[in-house]
């Protein structure tokens, strides 16, 4: 992990795959299942403090960026589920 200057493509790609892709594809499968069965439900998304307040994650840029995507994904799911 590193700051903006020291974060490279490899670190960023790793964190995106680990945090964003995992959350996205898991939530997508669950969302589609819930929609197909018409029962509704809730999907709990977990991020981190830097994901909610990115300015505090300056020394972990790749992780912070990937965690900040989780609340956005939650809002997308919420809007589409209405």
C-alpha positions as CSV (number, residue, x, y, z in Angstrom):
1,X,0.0,0.0,0.0
2,X,1.2,3.5,-0.6
3,X,0.3,7.1,-1.2
4,X,-0.6,8.6,-4.5
5,X,3.0,8.9,-5.7
6,X,3.9,5.3,-4.8
7,X,0.7,3.5,-6.0
8,X,1.1,1.7,-9.3
9,X,-1.2,-0.1,-11.7
10,X,-0.5,-3.5,-10.2
11,X,-1.5,-2.4,-6.6
12,X,-4.6,-0.6,-7.9
13,X,-5.7,-3.5,-10.1
14,X,-5.3,-5.9,-7.2
15,X,-7.4,-3.8,-4.8
16,X,-10.1,-3.2,-7.5
17,X,-10.3,-7.0,-8.2
18,X,-10.4,-7.8,-4.5
19,X,-12.8,-5.2,-3.2
20,X,-14.9,-3.9,-6.1
21,X,-15.2,-6.9,-8.4
22,X,-16.0,-9.2,-5.5
23,X,-18.7,-7.0,-4.1
24,X,-20.1,-6.2,-7.5
25,X,-20.4,-9.7,-8.8
26,X,-21.7,-11.1,-5.5
27,X,-24.3,-8.3,-5.2
28,X,-25.3,-8.6,-8.8
29,X,-26.0,-12.4,-8.5
30,X,-27.9,-11.9,-5.3
31,X,-29.9,-8.9,-6.6
32,X,-30.9,-10.8,-9.8
33,X,-31.9,-13.8,-7.7
34,X,-34.1,-11.6,-5.4
35,X,-35.6,-9.8,-8.4
36,X,-36.4,-13.1,-10.2
37,X,-38.2,-14.5,-7.1
38,X,-40.1,-11.2,-6.3
39,X,-39.5,-11.5,-2.6
40,X,-37.4,-8.4,-2.1
41,X,-34.8,-8.4,0.6
42,X,-31.7,-6.5,1.7
43,X,-28.1,-6.7,0.7
44,X,-25.6,-5.6,3.4
45,X,-22.5,-3.9,1.9
46,X,-19.4,-3.4,4.1
47,X,-16.8,-0.9,3.3
48,X,-14.3,0.8,5.6
49,X,-13.7,4.2,7.2
50,X,-11.5,5.4,4.4
51,X,-14.1,4.2,2.0
52,X,-16.6,6.6,3.6
53,X,-14.1,9.4,4.2
54,X,-11.4,9.0,1.5
55,X,-9.4,12.0,2.7
56,X,-8.1,9.9,5.7
57,X,-6.8,7.1,3.4
58,X,-3.9,9.0,1.9
59,X,-1.3,6.3,2.7
60,X,-3.5,3.5,1.3
61,X,-4.7,5.0,-2.0
62,X,-5.5,1.7,-3.8
63,X,-7.4,0.3,-0.9
64,X,-9.2,3.6,-0.3
65,X,-10.3,4.0,-3.9
66,X,-11.6,0.4,-4.0
67,X,-13.5,0.8,-0.7
68,X,-15.0,4.1,-1.8
69,X,-16.7,2.3,-4.6
70,X,-18.8,0.1,-2.2
71,X,-21.1,2.9,-1.0
72,X,-21.6,3.9,-4.6
73,X,-22.6,0.3,-5.5
74,X,-25.0,0.3,-2.6
75,X,-26.7,3.4,-3.9
76,X,-26.9,1.9,-7.4
77,X,-28.5,-1.2,-6.0
78,X,-30.9,0.7,-3.9
79,X,-32.0,2.9,-6.9
80,X,-32.4,0.0,-9.2
81,X,-34.3,-2.0,-6.7
82,X,-37.0,0.6,-6.2
